[in-house]
């Protein structure tokens, strides 16, 4: 247990920051899950909208320092690749 006032304050600040970071991660993961659900069961337009929303949340999470910017870029790249795959299969089926 921290004894000095400044150490006690740091403990409080760390707890608050950890709670915020966990919320940001959970929000990001929920957006990604929503996108994946749209890829499987929704239309391409719904998936495109979900990708846009997920990309914004991923960028915001990286900007706050919760995840690294390269991880954010990698996640967005993988999501956009999934969307392109869905659009390609949709185009292939319509021919």
C-alpha positions as CSV (number, residue, x, y, z in Angstrom):
1,X,0.0,0.0,0.0
2,X,1.3,3.5,-0.9
3,X,2.0,5.7,2.1
4,X,2.9,9.1,0.7
5,X,0.2,11.3,-0.6
6,X,1.7,11.5,-4.1
7,X,2.0,7.7,-4.3
8,X,-1.6,7.4,-3.2
9,X,-2.6,9.8,-5.9
10,X,-0.7,7.9,-8.5
11,X,-2.5,4.7,-7.5
12,X,-5.9,6.5,-8.0
13,X,-4.8,7.9,-11.4
14,X,-3.5,4.5,-12.6
15,X,-6.8,2.9,-11.6
16,X,-8.8,5.5,-13.5
17,X,-6.5,5.3,-16.6
18,X,-6.7,1.5,-16.6
19,X,-10.5,1.7,-16.5
20,X,-10.6,4.1,-19.4
21,X,-8.2,2.0,-21.4
22,X,-10.2,-1.2,-20.8
23,X,-13.3,0.7,-22.0
24,X,-11.6,1.9,-25.1
25,X,-10.3,-1.6,-25.9
26,X,-13.8,-3.1,-25.3
27,X,-15.4,-0.5,-27.6
28,X,-12.8,-1.2,-30.3
29,X,-13.4,-5.0,-30.1
30,X,-17.2,-4.5,-30.1
31,X,-16.9,-2.4,-33.3
32,X,-14.7,-5.1,-34.9
33,X,-17.2,-7.8,-33.9
34,X,-20.0,-5.7,-35.4
35,X,-18.1,-5.5,-38.6
36,X,-17.4,-9.2,-38.7
37,X,-21.1,-9.9,-38.1
38,X,-22.0,-7.6,-41.1
39,X,-19.5,-9.4,-43.2
40,X,-21.1,-12.8,-42.4
41,X,-24.8,-11.9,-42.4
42,X,-25.2,-8.4,-43.7
43,X,-25.0,-6.7,-47.1
44,X,-21.8,-5.2,-48.5
45,X,-23.1,-1.7,-47.9
46,X,-23.8,-2.4,-44.2
47,X,-20.3,-3.9,-43.9
48,X,-18.8,-0.8,-45.5
49,X,-20.5,1.4,-43.0
50,X,-19.4,-0.8,-40.1
51,X,-15.8,-0.7,-41.5
52,X,-15.9,3.1,-41.5
53,X,-17.1,3.1,-37.9
54,X,-14.6,0.5,-36.8
55,X,-11.7,2.3,-38.5
56,X,-12.5,5.6,-36.7
57,X,-12.6,3.8,-33.3
58,X,-9.4,1.9,-34.0
59,X,-7.7,5.2,-35.0
60,X,-9.0,6.9,-31.8
61,X,-7.8,4.0,-29.7
62,X,-4.3,4.3,-31.2
63,X,-4.3,8.1,-30.8
64,X,-4.9,7.7,-27.1
65,X,-2.0,5.3,-26.8
66,X,-4.0,2.3,-25.9
67,X,-2.7,0.3,-28.9
68,X,0.3,1.0,-31.1
69,X,-0.2,2.8,-34.4
70,X,1.2,-0.1,-36.4
71,X,-1.3,-2.4,-34.7
72,X,-4.1,-0.1,-35.6
73,X,-2.9,0.0,-39.2
74,X,-2.7,-3.8,-39.3
75,X,-6.2,-4.3,-37.9
76,X,-7.7,-1.8,-40.3
77,X,-5.9,-3.5,-43.2
78,X,-7.2,-6.9,-42.3
79,X,-10.7,-5.6,-42.0
80,X,-10.6,-3.9,-45.3
81,X,-9.2,-7.1,-46.9
82,X,-12.2,-8.9,-45.5
83,X,-14.6,-6.3,-47.0
84,X,-12.8,-6.6,-50.4
85,X,-13.2,-10.3,-50.3
86,X,-16.9,-10.1,-49.6
87,X,-17.3,-7.6,-52.5
88,X,-15.4,-9.9,-54.8
89,X,-17.5,-12.9,-54.0
90,X,-20.6,-10.7,-54.4
91,X,-19.4,-9.6,-57.9
92,X,-18.6,-13.2,-58.8
93,X,-22.0,-14.4,-57.8
94,X,-23.8,-11.8,-59.9
95,X,-22.0,-12.8,-63.1
